[in-house]
Amino acid sequence: MRNPAALLVPVVLCVVPALPQAVSRSMPFAQALNLADHGRCSEALPGLKRAAQSADKQLSYRAALTGARCAMTLQRRADALELLAVLARKFPDDPEAAYNSARYLSQLANETAEHLAATAPNSVQVRKMNAEALESQGKGDEAIAEYRKLLAEDPKLPELHFRIARLLLEKNPPQTEEAKTELDEELKVAPNNSAAEFALGEIARQEADWPTAIEHFQHAANLDAGFVEAFLALGMSLNAANRFREAISPLERYTKMQPGDPAGHYQLATAYSRTGNKAAAERELAEQRRLVDANPVRRPE
């Protein structure tokens, strides 16, 4: 073991010259924090923004939280978003950071919507926003009527056919054929809408139309490499169509992206088993059982 006394002199020699620099770095934050505590946010914010970028995590945390509060007080949306991004990047699992981020982002959304409504009350964007509000209030028929008014004025508006289709599918019973027509229209307007492709695939899957389901799920996965549900749905549909060898690739990709989902491991085990890879099938089944045992579904007593 090294003699602690032998380390004493080098440590002192290293720390002492660095001390003034460390103090000079901390002083702007201390001053900025004091200004913020006394309600002088416009003066405090520049120093808080600099401190939020610090490698010192404690300093960065306090600066980002205080700076976000100041930015919201000053109604400086861009600065607030910049500081909230620091919290999301550096402290994604911190409860206080998450709580404040949720509160401020909700407030920013409301303020931005109010600003849009005040500055462009008759715009397509405001009318879409109002229709979306009807959706959130459970007024699906009224929302559909508003979307169709917008499409009558401009048939090339993207996303609206998709929203109508989604509302039609939520009806009881679902208006599936009409929804298919809307989704087809959406893809004419926005060929890269992976959600519309997925929705058409899901309709076909429920109808056991495996070739159509596979085609749409494949398109959705091709359009959006991060669309994890599309890879699972594609693999499941290929398994259902007895195309087990083709199912392996999307299911392997899904289990890598979502390793905690037992359904993916089960489907992949099925594909491996039916293509003769018994060892891989047993490995996937063991992982599926482990995940199920680790997260048992509670049944009502």
C-alpha positions in Angstrom: 0.0 0.0 0.0 1.3 3.5 -0.9 2.2 5.8 2.0 -0.5 8.5 2.2 2.1 11.0 3.4 4.0 10.6 0.1 0.9 11.9 -1.7 0.4 15.0 0.5 2.8 17.5 -1.2 1.7 16.7 -4.8 -1.9 17.1 -3.9 -1.3 20.5 -2.3 0.8 21.7 -5.2 -2.0 20.7 -7.7 -4.9 22.2 -5.8 -3.6 25.5 -4.6 -2.9 27.0 -8.1 -6.3 25.8 -9.3 -8.2 27.3 -6.4 -8.6 30.9 -7.7 -9.9 29.7 -11.0 -12.4 27.4 -9.3 -13.6 30.3 -7.1 -13.9 32.6 -10.1 -16.0 30.0 -11.9 -18.4 29.6 -8.9 -18.8 33.3 -8.2 -20.9 34.2 -11.3 -23.3 31.4 -10.3 -23.5 32.5 -6.7 -24.3 36.0 -7.8 -26.8 34.8 -10.4 -28.5 32.6 -7.8 -28.7 35.5 -5.3 -30.2 37.8 -8.0 -32.8 35.2 -8.9 -33.7 34.7 -5.2 -34.3 38.4 -5.0 -36.6 38.5 -8.1 -34.0 40.0 -10.5 -34.4 37.3 -13.1 -33.4 39.3 -16.1 -30.0 40.0 -14.6 -29.6 36.5 -13.3 -30.5 34.5 -16.4 -27.3 34.9 -18.4 -25.2 33.6 -15.5 -27.6 30.7 -14.8 -27.5 29.7 -18.5 -23.7 29.5 -18.4 -23.7 27.6 -15.1 -26.2 25.1 -16.4 -23.6 24.0 -19.0 -21.1 23.3 -16.2 -19.5 19.9 -15.9 -20.2 20.1 -12.2 -23.5 18.2 -12.0 -24.7 19.8 -8.8 -24.0 23.3 -10.1 -25.6 22.5 -13.4 -28.7 21.0 -11.8 -29.4 24.0 -9.5 -28.6 26.5 -12.3 -30.9 24.7 -14.8 -33.8 24.5 -12.4 -33.5 28.1 -11.2 -32.8 29.3 -14.8 -35.9 27.6 -16.1 -38.0 29.2 -13.4 -36.6 32.6 -14.2 -37.1 32.1 -18.0 -40.8 31.2 -17.4 -41.2 34.2 -15.2 -39.8 36.4 -17.9 -41.9 34.6 -20.6 -38.7 33.8 -22.5 -39.8 30.6 -24.1 -36.6 29.8 -26.0 -34.4 30.2 -22.9 -36.8 28.0 -20.9 -36.7 25.3 -23.5 -32.9 25.4 -23.6 -32.7 25.0 -19.8 -35.3 22.2 -19.8 -33.3 20.4 -22.4 -30.3 20.5 -20.0 -32.4 18.9 -17.4 -33.7 16.2 -19.8 -30.2 15.4 -21.0 -28.3 15.4 -17.7 -31.0 14.4 -15.2 -33.6 12.3 -17.0 -34.6 10.3 -14.0 -34.6 13.1 -11.4 -38.2 13.5 -9.9 -37.8 17.2 -9.2 -36.5 17.9 -12.7 -39.2 15.8 -14.3 -41.9 17.5 -12.2 -40.8 21.0 -13.1 -40.3 20.1 -16.8 -43.8 18.7 -17.0 -45.3 21.8 -15.4 -43.3 24.3 -17.5 -43.8 22.4 -20.8 -47.6 22.3 -20.1 -47.5 26.0 -19.4 -45.4 26.7 -22.5 -47.8 24.7 -24.7 -50.8 26.7 -23.4 -49.0 30.0 -23.9 -47.9 29.1 -27.4 -51.4 28.0 -28.3 -52.9 31.3 -26.9 -50.3 33.3 -28.9 -51.1 31.4 -32.1 -54.9 32.0 -31.6 -54.3 35.7 -30.9 -52.0 36.3 -33.8 -53.6 34.1 -36.5 -57.2 33.3 -35.4 -58.4 32.2 -38.8 -55.4 30.2 -39.8 -55.5 26.5 -40.7 -53.3 25.8 -37.7 -55.7 27.4 -35.3 -58.6 25.5 -36.8 -56.7 22.2 -36.6 -55.8 23.0 -33.0 -59.5 23.6 -32.2 -60.5 20.3 -33.9 -57.8 18.5 -31.9 -59.3 20.0 -28.8 -62.7 18.5 -29.8 -60.9 15.1 -30.1 -59.5 15.4 -26.6 -62.9 16.2 -25.2 -64.4 13.1 -26.8 -66.4 15.0 -29.4 -65.2 12.8 -32.3 -68.1 13.6 -34.7 -67.5 17.3 -34.3 -63.8 16.9 -34.8 -64.4 14.9 -38.0 -66.7 17.6 -39.3 -64.0 20.3 -38.7 -61.3 18.2 -40.4 -63.5 17.7 -43.4 -64.2 21.4 -43.7 -60.5 22.0 -43.8 -60.0 19.3 -46.4 -62.8 20.7 -48.5 -60.9 24.0 -48.7 -57.5 22.3 -49.2 -57.5 18.6 -50.1 -53.7 18.4 -49.8 -53.5 19.1 -46.1 -51.5 16.3 -44.5 -52.5 14.3 -41.4 -56.2 15.2 -41.4 -57.4 12.0 -43.3 -55.3 10.0 -40.8 -57.0 11.8 -37.8 -60.4 11.1 -39.3 -59.6 7.5 -39.8 -58.4 7.1 -36.2 -61.7 8.6 -35.0 -63.7 6.3 -37.2 -61.8 3.3 -35.8 -62.6 4.4 -32.3 -66.4 4.2 -32.9 -68.4 1.4 -31.6 -68.6 -0.5 -33.9 -65.5 0.7 -35.8 -66.3 2.1 -39.2 -63.5 0.1 -40.8 -64.2 0.5 -44.5 -64.6 4.2 -44.3 -61.4 4.4 -42.2 -59.5 2.4 -44.9 -60.6 5.0 -47.5 -59.4 7.8 -45.3 -56.0 6.1 -44.8 -55.6 5.5 -48.5 -56.3 9.2 -49.1 -53.8 10.2 -46.4 -51.1 8.2 -48.2 -51.9 10.0 -51.5 -51.3 13.3 -49.7 -48.4 12.1 -47.4 -46.8 9.0 -48.8 -44.3 8.9 -45.9 -46.9 8.7 -43.2 -45.7 5.5 -41.4 -48.6 5.7 -38.9 -51.1 5.5 -41.7 -49.3 2.5 -43.2 -49.3 0.8 -39.7 -53.0 1.5 -39.3 -53.8 -0.2 -42.6 -51.6 -3.1 -41.6 -53.4 -3.4 -38.2 -56.8 -3.4 -40.0 -55.6 -6.2 -42.3 -54.1 -8.1 -39.4 -57.4 -8.1 -37.5 -59.1 -9.4 -40.7 -56.4 -12.1 -41.0 -55.4 -10.7 -44.4 -51.7 -11.6 -43.8 -50.3 -10.5 -47.2 -51.9 -7.1 -46.9 -50.9 -6.7 -43.3 -47.3 -7.7 -44.1 -47.1 -5.2 -47.0 -48.3 -2.3 -44.8 -46.2 -3.2 -41.8 -43.1 -3.5 -44.0 -43.8 -0.1 -45.5 -44.2 1.4 -42.0 -40.9 -0.1 -40.9 -39.1 1.1 -44.0 -40.4 4.6 -43.5 -39.5 4.8 -39.9 -36.5 2.8 -38.6 -37.5 3.7 -35.0 -41.1 2.5 -35.3 -40.6 -0.4 -32.9 -44.3 -1.6 -33.0 -44.0 -2.0 -36.8 -41.2 -4.5 -36.5 -43.2 -6.6 -33.9 -46.4 -6.5 -36.0 -44.4 -7.4 -39.1 -42.8 -10.4 -37.4 -46.1 -11.6 -35.9 -47.8 -11.3 -39.3 -45.0 -13.3 -41.0 -45.3 -16.0 -38.3 -49.0 -16.1 -38.8 -48.5 -16.5 -42.6 -46.0 -19.4 -41.9 -43.2 -17.3 -43.3 -41.0 -18.0 -40.3 -37.6 -17.4 -41.9 -38.6 -14.0 -43.0 -40.0 -13.2 -39.5 -36.6 -13.7 -37.8 -35.0 -10.4 -39.0 -37.8 -7.9 -37.9 -38.2 -9.9 -34.6 -34.5 -9.8 -33.8 -34.6 -6.1 -34.5 -37.6 -5.6 -32.2 -36.1 -7.6 -29.3 -32.9 -5.5 -29.5 -34.9 -2.3 -29.4 -37.4 -3.6 -26.8 -35.5 -6.3 -24.8 -38.0 -6.1 -21.9 -41.1 -7.2 -23.9 -41.8 -10.9 -23.5 -44.1 -10.9 -26.6 -41.1 -10.2 -28.8 -39.0 -13.0 -27.4 -42.0 -15.4 -27.7 -42.6 -14.6 -31.3 -38.8 -14.8 -32.1 -38.7 -18.2 -30.3 -41.5 -19.4 -32.6 -39.7 -18.3 -35.7 -36.5 -19.9 -34.6 -38.2 -23.1 -33.6 -40.0 -23.4 -36.9 -36.8 -22.9 -38.9 -35.0 -25.6 -36.9 -32.9 -23.4 -34.6 -33.8 -25.2 -31.4 -31.0 -23.7 -29.3 -32.0 -20.1 -30.1 -35.7 -20.9 -29.6 -35.0 -22.3 -26.1 -32.9 -19.2 -25.3 -35.7 -16.9 -26.4 -38.3 -18.9 -24.5 -36.2 -18.8 -21.3 -35.9 -15.0 -21.6 -39.6 -14.7 -22.2 -40.4 -16.8 -19.1 -37.9 -14.8 -17.1 -39.5 -11.5 -18.1 -43.0 -12.9 -17.3 -41.9 -14.2 -13.9 -40.2 -10.8 -13.1 -43.4 -8.9 -13.9 -46.4 -11.1 -13.1 -49.8 -9.9 -14.1 -51.9 -9.3 -11.0 -55.3 -10.9 -11.2 -58.3 -9.4 -9.4 -59.0 -11.1 -6.2 
